[in-house]
Amino acid sequence: KPESTQKLFSNLEYLTVIVWSFYPFIVFSGRAQYHLISSTTEDLLLCILDCISKLGMEGLIVIWVATSH
């Protein structure tokens, strides 16, 4: 595979690992376990993480396609 494609997948891997690492902390801090944050805050933080993970991944791919051609 081209080096640029390998770099894209490496960046996508880092994004996924980093963002998905925050999910358990938020869930355990909320309703599931410790009740340190309100359910509204938990829902908001999970929505933000969803946006970062999904839109971030799509953004990286779009930027890669736009700059590689």
CHARMM internal coordinates of N, CA and C (Angstrom, degrees):
IC EDIT
DIST 1 N 1 CA 1.4462
DIST 1 CA 1 C 1.5221
ANGL 1 N 1 CA 1 C 108.73
DIST 1 C 2 N 1.3311
ANGL 1 CA 1 C 2 N 115.99
DIHE 1 N 1 CA 1 C 2 N 148.74
DIST 2 N 2 CA 1.4617
ANGL 1 C 2 N 2 CA 118.61
DIHE 1 CA 1 C 2 N 2 CA 177.82
DIST 2 CA 2 C 1.5327
ANGL 2 N 2 CA 2 C 111.57
DIHE 1 C 2 N 2 CA 2 C -61.05
DIST 2 C 3 N 1.3072
ANGL 2 CA 2 C 3 N 115.24
DIHE 2 N 2 CA 2 C 3 N 151.68
DIST 3 N 3 CA 1.4632
ANGL 2 C 3 N 3 CA 120.77
DIHE 2 CA 2 C 3 N 3 CA -178.67
DIST 3 CA 3 C 1.5274
ANGL 3 N 3 CA 3 C 111.48
DIHE 2 C 3 N 3 CA 3 C -59.45
DIST 3 C 4 N 1.3325
ANGL 3 CA 3 C 4 N 117.29
DIHE 3 N 3 CA 3 C 4 N -38.11
DIST 4 N 4 CA 1.4628
ANGL 3 C 4 N 4 CA 120.01
DIHE 3 CA 3 C 4 N 4 CA -179.59
DIST 4 CA 4 C 1.5291
ANGL 4 N 4 CA 4 C 111.30
DIHE 3 C 4 N 4 CA 4 C -64.85
DIST 4 C 5 N 1.3246
ANGL 4 CA 4 C 5 N 117.29
DIHE 4 N 4 CA 4 C 5 N -35.64
DIST 5 N 5 CA 1.4659
ANGL 4 C 5 N 5 CA 120.93
DIHE 4 CA 4 C 5 N 5 CA 177.75
DIST 5 CA 5 C 1.5174
ANGL 5 N 5 CA 5 C 110.20
DIHE 4 C 5 N 5 CA 5 C -68.66
DIST 5 C 6 N 1.3117
ANGL 5 CA 5 C 6 N 116.92
DIHE 5 N 5 CA 5 C 6 N -40.19
DIST 6 N 6 CA 1.4608
ANGL 5 C 6 N 6 CA 120.82
DIHE 5 CA 5 C 6 N 6 CA 177.11
DIST 6 CA 6 C 1.5249
ANGL 6 N 6 CA 6 C 110.53
DIHE 5 C 6 N 6 CA 6 C -62.18
DIST 6 C 7 N 1.3288
ANGL 6 CA 6 C 7 N 116.34
DIHE 6 N 6 CA 6 C 7 N -40.42
DIST 7 N 7 CA 1.4631
ANGL 6 C 7 N 7 CA 120.53
DIHE 6 CA 6 C 7 N 7 CA 179.30
DIST 7 CA 7 C 1.5305
ANGL 7 N 7 CA 7 C 110.75
DIHE 6 C 7 N 7 CA 7 C -65.56
DIST 7 C 8 N 1.3359
ANGL 7 CA 7 C 8 N 116.59
DIHE 7 N 7 CA 7 C 8 N -40.74
DIST 8 N 8 CA 1.4636
ANGL 7 C 8 N 8 CA 120.67
DIHE 7 CA 7 C 8 N 8 CA 177.68
DIST 8 CA 8 C 1.5227
ANGL 8 N 8 CA 8 C 109.83
DIHE 7 C 8 N 8 CA 8 C -58.66
DIST 8 C 9 N 1.3268
ANGL 8 CA 8 C 9 N 117.02
DIHE 8 N 8 CA 8 C 9 N -49.98
DIST 9 N 9 CA 1.4583
ANGL 8 C 9 N 9 CA 119.83
DIHE 8 CA 8 C 9 N 9 CA -178.51
DIST 9 CA 9 C 1.5246
ANGL 9 N 9 CA 9 C 111.68
DIHE 8 C 9 N 9 CA 9 C -65.38
DIST 9 C 10 N 1.2997
ANGL 9 CA 9 C 10 N 117.81
DIHE 9 N 9 CA 9 C 10 N -32.86
DIST 10 N 10 CA 1.4561
ANGL 9 C 10 N 10 CA 121.00
DIHE 9 CA 9 C 10 N 10 CA 175.72
DIST 10 CA 10 C 1.5289
ANGL 10 N 10 CA 10 C 110.34
DIHE 9 C 10 N 10 CA 10 C -64.80
DIST 10 C 11 N 1.3286
ANGL 10 CA 10 C 11 N 116.67
DIHE 10 N 10 CA 10 C 11 N -44.60
DIST 11 N 11 CA 1.4700
ANGL 10 C 11 N 11 CA 120.98
DIHE 10 CA 10 C 11 N 11 CA 178.07
DIST 11 CA 11 C 1.5272
ANGL 11 N 11 CA 11 C 111.45
DIHE 10 C 11 N 11 CA 11 C -63.68
DIST 11 C 12 N 1.3315
ANGL 11 CA 11 C 12 N 116.60
DIHE 11 N 11 CA 11 C 12 N -40.04
DIST 12 N 12 CA 1.4616
ANGL 11 C 12 N 12 CA 120.43
DIHE 11 CA 11 C 12 N 12 CA 178.16
DIST 12 CA 12 C 1.5261
ANGL 12 N 12 CA 12 C 110.58
DIHE 11 C 12 N 12 CA 12 C -65.17
DIST 12 C 13 N 1.3176
ANGL 12 CA 12 C 13 N 115.66
DIHE 12 N 12 CA 12 C 13 N -37.06
DIST 13 N 13 CA 1.4623
ANGL 12 C 13 N 13 CA 119.87
DIHE 12 CA 12 C 13 N 13 CA 177.54
DIST 13 CA 13 C 1.5232
ANGL 13 N 13 CA 13 C 111.01
DIHE 12 C 13 N 13 CA 13 C -64.35
DIST 13 C 14 N 1.3259
ANGL 13 CA 13 C 14 N 117.24
DIHE 13 N 13 CA 13 C 14 N -46.10
DIST 14 N 14 CA 1.4628
ANGL 13 C 14 N 14 CA 120.75
DIHE 13 CA 13 C 14 N 14 CA 178.45
DIST 14 CA 14 C 1.5252
ANGL 14 N 14 CA 14 C 110.92
DIHE 13 C 14 N 14 CA 14 C -60.60
DIST 14 C 15 N 1.3215
ANGL 14 CA 14 C 15 N 116.67
DIHE 14 N 14 CA 14 C 15 N -46.20
DIST 15 N 15 CA 1.4667
ANGL 14 C 15 N 15 CA 120.55
DIHE 14 CA 14 C 15 N 15 CA 179.59
DIST 15 CA 15 C 1.5258
ANGL 15 N 15 CA 15 C 110.07
DIHE 14 C 15 N 15 CA 15 C -57.79
DIST 15 C 16 N 1.3159
ANGL 15 CA 15 C 16 N 116.64
DIHE 15 N 15 CA 15 C 16 N -46.80
DIST 16 N 16 CA 1.4623
ANGL 15 C 16 N 16 CA 120.97
DIHE 15 CA 15 C 16 N 16 CA -177.96
DIST 16 CA 16 C 1.5273
ANGL 16 N 16 CA 16 C 111.41
DIHE 15 C 16 N 16 CA 16 C -62.95
DIST 16 C 17 N 1.3052
ANGL 16 CA 16 C 17 N 116.86
DIHE 16 N 16 CA 16 C 17 N -48.20
DIST 17 N 17 CA 1.4723
ANGL 16 C 17 N 17 CA 120.52
DIHE 16 CA 16 C 17 N 17 CA -178.01
DIST 17 CA 17 C 1.5238
ANGL 17 N 17 CA 17 C 110.96
DIHE 16 C 17 N 17 CA 17 C -62.96
DIST 17 C 18 N 1.3166
ANGL 17 CA 17 C 18 N 116.95
DIHE 17 N 17 CA 17 C 18 N -45.48
DIST 18 N 18 CA 1.4657
ANGL 17 C 18 N 18 CA 120.64
DIHE 17 CA 17 C 18 N 18 CA -177.08
DIST 18 CA 18 C 1.5237
ANGL 18 N 18 CA 18 C 111.09
DIHE 17 C 18 N 18 CA 18 C -65.98
DIST 18 C 19 N 1.3241
ANGL 18 CA 18 C 19 N 116.84
DIHE 18 N 18 CA 18 C 19 N -51.14
DIST 19 N 19 CA 1.4635
ANGL 18 C 19 N 19 CA 119.75
DIHE 18 CA 18 C 19 N 19 CA -176.58
DIST 19 CA 19 C 1.5273
ANGL 19 N 19 CA 19 C 111.13
DIHE 18 C 19 N 19 CA 19 C -66.39
DIST 19 C 20 N 1.3231
ANGL 19 CA 19 C 20 N 117.36
DIHE 19 N 19 CA 19 C 20 N -44.74
DIST 20 N 20 CA 1.4576
ANGL 19 C 20 N 20 CA 119.77
DIHE 19 CA 19 C 20 N 20 CA -177.99
DIST 20 CA 20 C 1.5242
ANGL 20 N 20 CA 20 C 112.42
DIHE 19 C 20 N 20 CA 20 C -67.90
DIST 20 C 21 N 1.3172
ANGL 20 CA 20 C 21 N 117.51
DIHE 20 N 20 CA 20 C 21 N -19.27
DIST 21 N 21 CA 1.4668
ANGL 20 C 21 N 21 CA 120.70
DIHE 20 CA 20 C 21 N 21 CA 176.81
DIST 21 CA 21 C 1.5236
ANGL 21 N 21 CA 21 C 112.03
DIHE 20 C 21 N 21 CA 21 C -67.57
DIST 21 C 22 N 1.3169
ANGL 21 CA 21 C 22 N 117.31
DIHE 21 N 21 CA 21 C 22 N -23.46
DIST 22 N 22 CA 1.4591
ANGL 21 C 22 N 22 CA 120.75
DIHE 21 CA 21 C 22 N 22 CA -178.71
DIST 22 CA 22 C 1.5306
ANGL 22 N 22 CA 22 C 113.16
DIHE 21 C 22 N 22 CA 22 C -80.91
DIST 22 C 23 N 1.3238
ANGL 22 CA 22 C 23 N 118.44
DIHE 22 N 22 CA 22 C 23 N -23.25
DIST 23 N 23 CA 1.4660
ANGL 22 C 23 N 23 CA 121.11
DIHE 22 CA 22 C 23 N 23 CA -177.76
DIST 23 CA 23 C 1.5300
ANGL 23 N 23 CA 23 C 113.32
DIHE 22 C 23 N 23 CA 23 C -55.68
DIST 23 C 24 N 1.3371
ANGL 23 CA 23 C 24 N 119.25
DIHE 23 N 23 CA 23 C 24 N -50.76
DIST 24 N 24 CA 1.4786
ANGL 23 C 24 N 24 CA 118.62
DIHE 23 CA 23 C 24 N 24 CA -178.69
DIST 24 CA 24 C 1.5273
ANGL 24 N 24 CA 24 C 113.17
DIHE 23 C 24 N 24 CA 24 C -60.82
DIST 24 C 25 N 1.3276
ANGL 24 CA 24 C 25 N 117.06
DIHE 24 N 24 CA 24 C 25 N -37.23
DIST 25 N 25 CA 1.4656
ANGL 24 C 25 N 25 CA 119.57
DIHE 24 CA 24 C 25 N 25 CA 179.94
DIST 25 CA 25 C 1.5212
ANGL 25 N 25 CA 25 C 111.25
DIHE 24 C 25 N 25 CA 25 C -63.48
DIST 25 C 26 N 1.3240
ANGL 25 CA 25 C 26 N 115.92
DIHE 25 N 25 CA 25 C 26 N -41.91
DIST 26 N 26 CA 1.4575
ANGL 25 C 26 N 26 CA 119.64
DIHE 25 CA 25 C 26 N 26 CA -179.98
DIST 26 CA 26 C 1.5275
ANGL 26 N 26 CA 26 C 110.56
DIHE 25 C 26 N 26 CA 26 C -68.24
DIST 26 C 27 N 1.3160
ANGL 26 CA 26 C 27 N 116.57
DIHE 26 N 26 CA 26 C 27 N -45.01
DIST 27 N 27 CA 1.4675
ANGL 26 C 27 N 27 CA 120.04
DIHE 26 CA 26 C 27 N 27 CA -178.70
DIST 27 CA 27 C 1.5308
ANGL 27 N 27 CA 27 C 110.83
DIHE 26 C 27 N 27 CA 27 C -63.76
DIST 27 C 28 N 1.3214
ANGL 27 CA 27 C 28 N 117.66
DIHE 27 N 27 CA 27 C 28 N -44.60
DIST 28 N 28 CA 1.4638
ANGL 27 C 28 N 28 CA 119.67
DIHE 27 CA 27 C 28 N 28 CA 179.85
DIST 28 CA 28 C 1.5233
ANGL 28 N 28 CA 28 C 112.14
DIHE 27 C 28 N 28 CA 28 C -70.00
DIST 28 C 29 N 1.3188
ANGL 28 CA 28 C 29 N 117.75
DIHE 28 N 28 CA 28 C 29 N -26.68
DIST 29 N 29 CA 1.4626
ANGL 28 C 29 N 29 CA 120.92
DIHE 28 CA 28 C 29 N 29 CA 177.72
DIST 29 CA 29 C 1.5216
ANGL 29 N 29 CA 29 C 111.54
DIHE 28 C 29 N 29 CA 29 C -77.00
DIST 29 C 30 N 1.3026
ANGL 29 CA 29 C 30 N 116.56
DIHE 29 N 29 CA 29 C 30 N -16.77
DIST 30 N 30 CA 1.4624
ANGL 29 C 30 N 30 CA 120.95
DIHE 29 CA 29 C 30 N 30 CA -175.74
DIST 30 CA 30 C 1.5165
ANGL 30 N 30 CA 30 C 113.37
DIHE 29 C 30 N 30 CA 30 C -101.47
DIST 30 C 31 N 1.3192
ANGL 30 CA 30 C 31 N 114.57
DIHE 30 N 30 CA 30 C 31 N -139.21
DIST 31 N 31 CA 1.4708
ANGL 30 C 31 N 31 CA 122.80
DIHE 30 CA 30 C 31 N 31 CA -173.20
DIST 31 CA 31 C 1.5225
ANGL 31 N 31 CA 31 C 113.86
DIHE 30 C 31 N 31 CA 31 C -60.41
DIST 31 C 32 N 1.3210
ANGL 31 CA 31 C 32 N 116.91
DIHE 31 N 31 CA 31 C 32 N -31.55
DIST 32 N 32 CA 1.4601
ANGL 31 C 32 N 32 CA 119.75
DIHE 31 CA 31 C 32 N 32 CA -171.73
DIST 32 CA 32 C 1.5215
ANGL 32 N 32 CA 32 C 113.25
DIHE 31 C 32 N 32 CA 32 C -67.95
DIST 32 C 33 N 1.3263
ANGL 32 CA 32 C 33 N 117.96
DIHE 32 N 32 CA 32 C 33 N -28.90
DIST 33 N 33 CA 1.4537
ANGL 32 C 33 N 33 CA 118.13
DIHE 32 CA 32 C 33 N 33 CA -170.66
DIST 33 CA 33 C 1.5287
ANGL 33 N 33 CA 33 C 113.76
DIHE 32 C 33 N 33 CA 33 C -142.47
DIST 33 C 34 N 1.3190
ANGL 33 CA 33 C 34 N 116.95
DIHE 33 N 33 CA 33 C 34 N -73.90
DIST 34 N 34 CA 1.4614
ANGL 33 C 34 N 34 CA 120.50
DIHE 33 CA 33 C 34 N 34 CA -166.14
DIST 34 CA 34 C 1.5232
ANGL 34 N 34 CA 34 C 115.91
DIHE 33 C 34 N 34 CA 34 C -97.47
DIST 34 C 35 N 1.2880
ANGL 34 CA 34 C 35 N 119.05
DIHE 34 N 34 CA 34 C 35 N -13.58
DIST 35 N 35 CA 1.4716
ANGL 34 C 35 N 35 CA 123.52
DIHE 34 CA 34 C 35 N 35 CA 178.67
DIST 35 CA 35 C 1.5344
ANGL 35 N 35 CA 35 C 112.64
DIHE 34 C 35 N 35 CA 35 C 54.53
DIST 35 C 36 N 1.3216
ANGL 35 CA 35 C 36 N 116.37
DIHE 35 N 35 CA 35 C 36 N 37.87
DIST 36 N 36 CA 1.4646
ANGL 35 C 36 N 36 CA 120.92
DIHE 35 CA 35 C 36 N 36 CA 177.72
DIST 36 CA 36 C 1.5259
ANGL 36 N 36 CA 36 C 111.79
DIHE 35 C 36 N 36 CA 36 C -80.58
DIST 36 C 37 N 1.3124
ANGL 36 CA 36 C 37 N 117.01
DIHE 36 N 36 CA 36 C 37 N -24.98
DIST 37 N 37 CA 1.4620
ANGL 36 C 37 N 37 CA 121.48
DIHE 36 CA 36 C 37 N 37 CA 177.82
DIST 37 CA 37 C 1.5300
ANGL 37 N 37 CA 37 C 108.32
DIHE 36 C 37 N 37 CA 37 C -124.06
DIST 37 C 38 N 1.3111
ANGL 37 CA 37 C 38 N 115.31
DIHE 37 N 37 CA 37 C 38 N 153.19
DIST 38 N 38 CA 1.4648
ANGL 37 C 38 N 38 CA 119.47
DIHE 37 CA 37 C 38 N 38 CA -178.64
DIST 38 CA 38 C 1.5247
ANGL 38 N 38 CA 38 C 110.67
DIHE 37 C 38 N 38 CA 38 C -71.42
DIST 38 C 39 N 1.3057
ANGL 38 CA 38 C 39 N 115.60
DIHE 38 N 38 CA 38 C 39 N 163.28
DIST 39 N 39 CA 1.4675
ANGL 38 C 39 N 39 CA 119.39
DIHE 38 CA 38 C 39 N 39 CA 179.25
DIST 39 CA 39 C 1.5260
ANGL 39 N 39 CA 39 C 110.96
DIHE 38 C 39 N 39 CA 39 C -64.55
DIST 39 C 40 N 1.3282
ANGL 39 CA 39 C 40 N 116.79
DIHE 39 N 39 CA 39 C 40 N -33.71
DIST 40 N 40 CA 1.4681
ANGL 39 C 40 N 40 CA 119.99
DIHE 39 CA 39 C 40 N 40 CA 177.58
DIST 40 CA 40 C 1.5248
ANGL 40 N 40 CA 40 C 110.63
DIHE 39 C 40 N 40 CA 40 C -65.35
DIST 40 C 41 N 1.3271
ANGL 40 CA 40 C 41 N 117.01
DIHE 40 N 40 CA 40 C 41 N -43.82
DIST 41 N 41 CA 1.4668
ANGL 40 C 41 N 41 CA 121.26
DIHE 40 CA 40 C 41 N 41 CA 178.72
DIST 41 CA 41 C 1.5183
ANGL 41 N 41 CA 41 C 110.37
DIHE 40 C 41 N 41 CA 41 C -64.75
DIST 41 C 42 N 1.3195
ANGL 41 CA 41 C 42 N 116.26
DIHE 41 N 41 CA 41 C 42 N -41.41
DIST 42 N 42 CA 1.4662
ANGL 41 C 42 N 42 CA 120.30
DIHE 41 CA 41 C 42 N 42 CA 178.65
DIST 42 CA 42 C 1.5319
ANGL 42 N 42 CA 42 C 110.29
DIHE 41 C 42 N 42 CA 42 C -60.77
DIST 42 C 43 N 1.3312
ANGL 42 CA 42 C 43 N 116.13
DIHE 42 N 42 CA 42 C 43 N -47.35
DIST 43 N 43 CA 1.4703
ANGL 42 C 43 N 43 CA 120.08
DIHE 42 CA 42 C 43 N 43 CA 179.49
DIST 43 CA 43 C 1.5244
ANGL 43 N 43 CA 43 C 111.40
DIHE 42 C 43 N 43 CA 43 C -61.51
DIST 43 C 44 N 1.3252
ANGL 43 CA 43 C 44 N 116.53
DIHE 43 N 43 CA 43 C 44 N -42.45
DIST 44 N 44 CA 1.4630
ANGL 43 C 44 N 44 CA 120.90
DIHE 43 CA 43 C 44 N 44 CA 179.58
DIST 44 CA 44 C 1.5254
ANGL 44 N 44 CA 44 C 110.95
DIHE 43 C 44 N 44 CA 44 C -63.18
DIST 44 C 45 N 1.3226
ANGL 44 CA 44 C 45 N 117.21
DIHE 44 N 44 CA 44 C 45 N -46.11
DIST 45 N 45 CA 1.4648
ANGL 44 C 45 N 45 CA 120.62
DIHE 44 CA 44 C 45 N 45 CA -179.85
DIST 45 CA 45 C 1.5258
ANGL 45 N 45 CA 45 C 111.67
DIHE 44 C 45 N 45 CA 45 C -64.11
DIST 45 C 46 N 1.3311
ANGL 45 CA 45 C 46 N 117.06
DIHE 45 N 45 CA 45 C 46 N -39.12
DIST 46 N 46 CA 1.4575
ANGL 45 C 46 N 46 CA 120.00
DIHE 45 CA 45 C 46 N 46 CA 177.74
DIST 46 CA 46 C 1.5316
ANGL 46 N 46 CA 46 C 111.50
DIHE 45 C 46 N 46 CA 46 C -66.28
DIST 46 C 47 N 1.3239
ANGL 46 CA 46 C 47 N 116.75
DIHE 46 N 46 CA 46 C 47 N -37.11
DIST 47 N 47 CA 1.4735
ANGL 46 C 47 N 47 CA 120.17
DIHE 46 CA 46 C 47 N 47 CA 176.43
DIST 47 CA 47 C 1.5251
ANGL 47 N 47 CA 47 C 110.96
DIHE 46 C 47 N 47 CA 47 C -65.43
DIST 47 C 48 N 1.3236
ANGL 47 CA 47 C 48 N 116.49
DIHE 47 N 47 CA 47 C 48 N -40.81
DIST 48 N 48 CA 1.4617
ANGL 47 C 48 N 48 CA 120.68
DIHE 47 CA 47 C 48 N 48 CA 178.28
DIST 48 CA 48 C 1.5207
ANGL 48 N 48 CA 48 C 110.37
DIHE 47 C 48 N 48 CA 48 C -63.22
DIST 48 C 49 N 1.3256
ANGL 48 CA 48 C 49 N 116.82
DIHE 48 N 48 CA 48 C 49 N -44.66
DIST 49 N 49 CA 1.4656
ANGL 48 C 49 N 49 CA 119.97
DIHE 48 CA 48 C 49 N 49 CA 177.55
DIST 49 CA 49 C 1.5226
ANGL 49 N 49 CA 49 C 111.57
DIHE 48 C 49 N 49 CA 49 C -62.01
DIST 49 C 50 N 1.3280
ANGL 49 CA 49 C 50 N 116.83
DIHE 49 N 49 CA 49 C 50 N -40.30
DIST 50 N 50 CA 1.4661
ANGL 49 C 50 N 50 CA 119.98
DIHE 49 CA 49 C 50 N 50 CA 177.00
DIST 50 CA 50 C 1.5217
ANGL 50 N 50 CA 50 C 110.98
DIHE 49 C 50 N 50 CA 50 C -59.88
DIST 50 C 51 N 1.3223
ANGL 50 CA 50 C 51 N 116.32
DIHE 50 N 50 CA 50 C 51 N -44.83
DIST 51 N 51 CA 1.4690
ANGL 50 C 51 N 51 CA 119.99
DIHE 50 CA 50 C 51 N 51 CA 179.57
DIST 51 CA 51 C 1.5204
ANGL 51 N 51 CA 51 C 111.37
DIHE 50 C 51 N 51 CA 51 C -63.65
DIST 51 C 52 N 1.3189
ANGL 51 CA 51 C 52 N 116.49
DIHE 51 N 51 CA 51 C 52 N -44.22
DIST 52 N 52 CA 1.4656
ANGL 51 C 52 N 52 CA 119.92
DIHE 51 CA 51 C 52 N 52 CA -179.83
DIST 52 CA 52 C 1.5251
ANGL 52 N 52 CA 52 C 110.45
DIHE 51 C 52 N 52 CA 52 C -62.86
DIST 52 C 53 N 1.3225
ANGL 52 CA 52 C 53 N 116.66
DIHE 52 N 52 CA 52 C 53 N -45.38
DIST 53 N 53 CA 1.4645
ANGL 52 C 53 N 53 CA 119.10
DIHE 52 CA 52 C 53 N 53 CA -176.64
DIST 53 CA 53 C 1.5199
ANGL 53 N 53 CA 53 C 112.07
DIHE 52 C 53 N 53 CA 53 C -68.58
DIST 53 C 54 N 1.3156
ANGL 53 CA 53 C 54 N 117.26
DIHE 53 N 53 CA 53 C 54 N -44.26
DIST 54 N 54 CA 1.4640
ANGL 53 C 54 N 54 CA 119.48
DIHE 53 CA 53 C 54 N 54 CA -175.85
DIST 54 CA 54 C 1.5217
ANGL 54 N 54 CA 54 C 112.52
DIHE 53 C 54 N 54 CA 54 C -79.50
DIST 54 C 55 N 1.3428
ANGL 54 CA 54 C 55 N 116.19
DIHE 54 N 54 CA 54 C 55 N -49.25
DIST 55 N 55 CA 1.4631
ANGL 54 C 55 N 55 CA 118.92
DIHE 54 CA 54 C 55 N 55 CA -179.92
DIST 55 CA 55 C 1.5272
ANGL 55 N 55 CA 55 C 111.20
DIHE 54 C 55 N 55 CA 55 C -70.44
DIST 55 C 56 N 1.3240
ANGL 55 CA 55 C 56 N 116.42
DIHE 55 N 55 CA 55 C 56 N -33.17
DIST 56 N 56 CA 1.4580
ANGL 55 C 56 N 56 CA 119.60
DIHE 55 CA 55 C 56 N 56 CA 177.31
DIST 56 CA 56 C 1.5126
ANGL 56 N 56 CA 56 C 111.68
DIHE 55 C 56 N 56 CA 56 C -63.99
DIST 56 C 57 N 1.3204
ANGL 56 CA 56 C 57 N 115.90
DIHE 56 N 56 CA 56 C 57 N -41.72
DIST 57 N 57 CA 1.4619
ANGL 56 C 57 N 57 CA 120.04
DIHE 56 CA 56 C 57 N 57 CA 178.96
DIST 57 CA 57 C 1.5280
ANGL 57 N 57 CA 57 C 110.19
DIHE 56 C 57 N 57 CA 57 C -65.27
DIST 57 C 58 N 1.3133
ANGL 57 CA 57 C 58 N 116.20
DIHE 57 N 57 CA 57 C 58 N -47.16
DIST 58 N 58 CA 1.4639
ANGL 57 C 58 N 58 CA 119.68
DIHE 57 CA 57 C 58 N 58 CA 178.88
DIST 58 CA 58 C 1.5246
ANGL 58 N 58 CA 58 C 111.05
DIHE 57 C 58 N 58 CA 58 C -63.05
DIST 58 C 59 N 1.3305
ANGL 58 CA 58 C 59 N 116.30
DIHE 58 N 58 CA 58 C 59 N -38.88
DIST 59 N 59 CA 1.4602
ANGL 58 C 59 N 59 CA 120.21
DIHE 58 CA 58 C 59 N 59 CA 179.01
DIST 59 CA 59 C 1.5175
ANGL 59 N 59 CA 59 C 112.38
DIHE 58 C 59 N 59 CA 59 C -63.14
DIST 59 C 60 N 1.3313
ANGL 59 CA 59 C 60 N 116.38
DIHE 59 N 59 CA 59 C 60 N -43.28
DIST 60 N 60 CA 1.4622
ANGL 59 C 60 N 60 CA 119.48
DIHE 59 CA 59 C 60 N 60 CA 177.89
DIST 60 CA 60 C 1.5269
ANGL 60 N 60 CA 60 C 111.47
DIHE 59 C 60 N 60 CA 60 C -61.53
DIST 60 C 61 N 1.3253
ANGL 60 CA 60 C 61 N 116.80
DIHE 60 N 60 CA 60 C 61 N -40.84
DIST 61 N 61 CA 1.4560
ANGL 60 C 61 N 61 CA 120.19
DIHE 60 CA 60 C 61 N 61 CA 179.56
DIST 61 CA 61 C 1.5257
ANGL 61 N 61 CA 61 C 111.17
DIHE 60 C 61 N 61 CA 61 C -66.74
DIST 61 C 62 N 1.3310
ANGL 61 CA 61 C 62 N 116.73
DIHE 61 N 61 CA 61 C 62 N -43.82
DIST 62 N 62 CA 1.4813
ANGL 61 C 62 N 62 CA 119.72
DIHE 61 CA 61 C 62 N 62 CA 179.52
DIST 62 CA 62 C 1.5233
ANGL 62 N 62 CA 62 C 110.63
DIHE 61 C 62 N 62 CA 62 C -63.56
DIST 62 C 63 N 1.3216
ANGL 62 CA 62 C 63 N 117.02
DIHE 62 N 62 CA 62 C 63 N -43.48
DIST 63 N 63 CA 1.4704
ANGL 62 C 63 N 63 CA 119.86
DIHE 62 CA 62 C 63 N 63 CA 178.49
DIST 63 CA 63 C 1.5235
ANGL 63 N 63 CA 63 C 110.57
DIHE 62 C 63 N 63 CA 63 C -62.71
DIST 63 C 64 N 1.3345
ANGL 63 CA 63 C 64 N 117.40
DIHE 63 N 63 CA 63 C 64 N -41.61
DIST 64 N 64 CA 1.4585
ANGL 63 C 64 N 64 CA 120.78
DIHE 63 CA 63 C 64 N 64 CA 179.22
DIST 64 CA 64 C 1.5187
ANGL 64 N 64 CA 64 C 111.00
DIHE 63 C 64 N 64 CA 64 C -62.12
DIST 64 C 65 N 1.3317
ANGL 64 CA 64 C 65 N 117.12
DIHE 64 N 64 CA 64 C 65 N -44.82
DIST 65 N 65 CA 1.4642
ANGL 64 C 65 N 65 CA 120.76
DIHE 64 CA 64 C 65 N 65 CA 179.80
DIST 65 CA 65 C 1.5182
ANGL 65 N 65 CA 65 C 110.77
DIHE 64 C 65 N 65 CA 65 C -64.80
DIST 65 C 66 N 1.3278
ANGL 65 CA 65 C 66 N 116.68
DIHE 65 N 65 CA 65 C 66 N -42.38
DIST 66 N 66 CA 1.4594
ANGL 65 C 66 N 66 CA 120.47
DIHE 65 CA 65 C 66 N 66 CA -178.03
DIST 66 CA 66 C 1.5268
ANGL 66 N 66 CA 66 C 112.42
DIHE 65 C 66 N 66 CA 66 C -66.81
DIST 66 C 67 N 1.3137
ANGL 66 CA 66 C 67 N 117.73
DIHE 66 N 66 CA 66 C 67 N -34.41
DIST 67 N 67 CA 1.4647
ANGL 66 C 67 N 67 CA 120.38
DIHE 66 CA 66 C 67 N 67 CA -176.66
DIST 67 CA 67 C 1.5291
ANGL 67 N 67 CA 67 C 112.96
DIHE 66 C 67 N 67 CA 67 C -91.02
DIST 67 C 68 N 1.3337
ANGL 67 CA 67 C 68 N 117.09
DIHE 67 N 67 CA 67 C 68 N -15.87
DIST 68 N 68 CA 1.4618
ANGL 67 C 68 N 68 CA 118.33
DIHE 67 CA 67 C 68 N 68 CA -176.44
DIST 68 CA 68 C 1.5242
ANGL 68 N 68 CA 68 C 112.73
DIHE 67 C 68 N 68 CA 68 C -89.50
DIST 68 C 69 N 1.3097
ANGL 68 CA 68 C 69 N 117.96
DIHE 68 N 68 CA 68 C 69 N -7.82
DIST 69 N 69 CA 1.4701
ANGL 68 C 69 N 69 CA 119.75
DIHE 68 CA 68 C 69 N 69 CA -179.01
DIST 69 CA 69 C 1.4883
ANGL 69 N 69 CA 69 C 111.67
DIHE 68 C 69 N 69 CA 69 C -113.08
END
COOR INIT
IC SEED 1 N 1 CA 1 C
IC BUILD
